[in-house]
């Protein structure tokens, strides 16, 4: 019997997933987070008052007044451009946080 060492270098050649699964691949928030866009485009979601689950609504409902969700309607013909600069700026902001809740 021989003693052989085999060194393996696995890699992910093609990563595809649905919205919830993609959060595990790219490290961003899942589809129900405030910034649920998996391309880091900056489109923000809305939630019902007192509920933590965000929805990717592009148009603000009439008479909707929830703090932090009062952003204007999103023009789907002119979506924000994804930016690695914004990603890095936000990363620098959250890295010093002592825990995930902050």
C-alpha positions as CSV (number, residue, x, y, z in Angstrom):
1,X,0.0,0.0,0.0
2,X,1.3,3.5,-1.0
3,X,1.0,6.7,0.9
4,X,-0.3,9.3,-1.6
5,X,-1.3,12.8,-0.9
6,X,-3.8,14.4,-3.3
7,X,-4.1,18.1,-3.2
8,X,-7.5,19.3,-4.5
9,X,-8.4,22.9,-5.6
10,X,-12.2,22.9,-5.9
11,X,-13.8,26.0,-7.4
12,X,-17.2,27.2,-8.3
13,X,-17.3,27.4,-12.1
14,X,-20.8,28.6,-12.5
15,X,-22.9,29.9,-9.6
16,X,-26.6,30.2,-10.2
17,X,-29.4,30.3,-7.6
18,X,-32.8,31.8,-6.9
19,X,-33.0,34.9,-4.8
20,X,-32.7,33.3,-1.4
21,X,-29.9,31.0,-2.5
22,X,-27.9,33.7,-4.2
23,X,-27.5,35.5,-0.8
24,X,-25.3,32.6,0.3
25,X,-23.1,32.9,-2.9
26,X,-22.6,36.6,-3.0
27,X,-22.8,37.4,0.7
28,X,-25.5,40.1,0.4
29,X,-28.9,40.2,2.1
30,X,-31.6,37.8,0.9
31,X,-34.5,38.8,-1.2
32,X,-36.6,40.1,1.7
33,X,-34.0,42.6,3.0
34,X,-34.2,46.4,2.6
35,X,-31.7,46.3,-0.2
36,X,-32.8,43.0,-1.7
37,X,-31.3,43.5,-5.2
38,X,-28.7,40.8,-5.7
39,X,-26.7,43.1,-8.0
40,X,-26.2,45.8,-5.4
41,X,-28.0,48.4,-7.5
42,X,-29.4,50.4,-4.6
43,X,-33.1,49.7,-5.3
44,X,-34.7,49.7,-1.8
45,X,-37.8,47.7,-0.8
46,X,-40.8,48.6,1.4
47,X,-42.3,46.9,4.4
48,X,-45.5,47.1,6.3
49,X,-45.4,49.1,9.5
50,X,-44.0,47.0,12.3
51,X,-43.0,44.1,10.1
52,X,-39.4,43.3,9.2
53,X,-40.1,41.6,5.8
54,X,-39.3,43.9,2.9
55,X,-41.0,43.6,-0.5
56,X,-39.4,44.8,-3.8
57,X,-42.1,47.3,-4.6
58,X,-41.1,49.7,-7.4
59,X,-44.1,52.0,-6.9
60,X,-45.0,53.5,-3.5
61,X,-48.5,52.6,-2.5
62,X,-51.0,55.5,-2.1
63,X,-51.2,56.9,1.5
64,X,-48.0,54.8,2.4
65,X,-46.0,56.5,5.2
66,X,-43.5,54.1,6.8
67,X,-40.3,55.6,8.2
68,X,-37.3,54.5,6.1
69,X,-39.5,53.4,3.2
70,X,-40.8,56.7,1.8
71,X,-38.4,56.7,-1.1
72,X,-39.9,57.7,-4.5
73,X,-41.1,55.3,-7.2
74,X,-38.4,53.4,-9.1
75,X,-38.3,54.0,-12.8
76,X,-37.7,50.5,-14.2
77,X,-36.5,52.0,-17.5
78,X,-33.7,53.9,-15.7
79,X,-32.6,51.6,-12.9
80,X,-29.6,52.7,-10.8
81,X,-26.2,51.4,-12.0
82,X,-24.5,48.9,-9.8
83,X,-21.4,50.3,-8.1
84,X,-18.5,48.6,-6.4
85,X,-17.6,52.0,-4.9
86,X,-20.9,52.1,-3.0
87,X,-20.3,48.5,-1.9
88,X,-16.8,49.3,-0.5
89,X,-18.1,52.4,1.2
90,X,-20.8,50.4,2.9
91,X,-18.5,47.6,3.8
92,X,-16.1,50.0,5.5
93,X,-19.1,51.4,7.4
94,X,-20.3,48.0,8.7
95,X,-17.0,46.2,9.4
96,X,-16.4,48.0,12.8
97,X,-19.9,46.8,14.0
98,X,-19.6,44.7,17.1
99,X,-22.4,42.3,16.1
100,X,-24.8,41.5,13.2
101,X,-27.7,43.5,14.7
102,X,-25.8,46.8,14.5
